[in-house]
Amino acid sequence: MELTPNFCLDVPEGFDDSDAETGVHPMARKLFPATTAAEAFKKAHEWVREQKIRLSDVSWDFFHDEDEPYCLSIYFTFELDPEET
């Protein structure tokens, strides 16, 4: 997997997360706003099946007075090819 500098996380100098048990585990979040809950799930399903990710968690929000008030958030980690790790 090629790293893109725009997707890197800056950490303070001297930051140490080398402890395997308590170390930092990068996670991403993607939002799926929709007009219905079913539509949000559909959008998420279509996106997830095309990605190499491991789904970690989901959450719901409802935004009053918005065109797409239902919002499904998925939290995930990227699955690296075993040969690249």
Contacts in CASP RR format, 6 or more apart in sequence:
PFRMAT RR
TARGET T0000
AUTHOR 0000-0000-0000
METHOD contacts of the structure
MODEL  1
MELTPNFCLDVPEGFDDSDAETGVHPMARKLFPATTAAEAFKKAHEWVRE
QKIRLSDVSWDFFHDEDEPYCLSIYFTFELDPEET
1 78 0 8 1.000
1 80 0 8 1.000
1 81 0 8 1.000
1 84 0 8 1.000
9 26 0 8 1.000
17 23 0 8 1.000
17 24 0 8 1.000
25 77 0 8 1.000
26 77 0 8 1.000
26 78 0 8 1.000
27 56 0 8 1.000
27 75 0 8 1.000
27 76 0 8 1.000
27 77 0 8 1.000
28 75 0 8 1.000
28 76 0 8 1.000
28 77 0 8 1.000
28 78 0 8 1.000
29 73 0 8 1.000
29 74 0 8 1.000
29 75 0 8 1.000
29 76 0 8 1.000
30 44 0 8 1.000
30 47 0 8 1.000
30 73 0 8 1.000
30 74 0 8 1.000
30 76 0 8 1.000
31 71 0 8 1.000
31 72 0 8 1.000
31 73 0 8 1.000
32 40 0 8 1.000
32 41 0 8 1.000
32 43 0 8 1.000
32 44 0 8 1.000
32 47 0 8 1.000
32 71 0 8 1.000
32 72 0 8 1.000
32 73 0 8 1.000
32 74 0 8 1.000
33 40 0 8 1.000
33 63 0 8 1.000
33 66 0 8 1.000
33 68 0 8 1.000
33 69 0 8 1.000
33 70 0 8 1.000
33 71 0 8 1.000
34 40 0 8 1.000
34 42 0 8 1.000
34 43 0 8 1.000
34 68 0 8 1.000
34 70 0 8 1.000
34 71 0 8 1.000
34 72 0 8 1.000
35 67 0 8 1.000
35 68 0 8 1.000
35 69 0 8 1.000
35 70 0 8 1.000
36 70 0 8 1.000
37 60 0 8 1.000
37 70 0 8 1.000
37 72 0 8 1.000
39 70 0 8 1.000
40 70 0 8 1.000
40 71 0 8 1.000
40 72 0 8 1.000
41 72 0 8 1.000
43 72 0 8 1.000
44 72 0 8 1.000
44 74 0 8 1.000
48 55 0 8 1.000
48 74 0 8 1.000
48 76 0 8 1.000
51 76 0 8 1.000
52 78 0 8 1.000
52 79 0 8 1.000
53 76 0 8 1.000
53 77 0 8 1.000
53 78 0 8 1.000
53 79 0 8 1.000
54 76 0 8 1.000
54 77 0 8 1.000
54 78 0 8 1.000
54 79 0 8 1.000
55 74 0 8 1.000
55 75 0 8 1.000
55 76 0 8 1.000
56 75 0 8 1.000
56 76 0 8 1.000
56 77 0 8 1.000
57 74 0 8 1.000
57 75 0 8 1.000
58 72 0 8 1.000
58 73 0 8 1.000
58 74 0 8 1.000
58 75 0 8 1.000
59 72 0 8 1.000
59 73 0 8 1.000
59 75 0 8 1.000
60 70 0 8 1.000
60 71 0 8 1.000
60 72 0 8 1.000
60 73 0 8 1.000
61 70 0 8 1.000
61 71 0 8 1.000
61 73 0 8 1.000
62 69 0 8 1.000
62 70 0 8 1.000
62 71 0 8 1.000
63 69 0 8 1.000
63 71 0 8 1.000
END
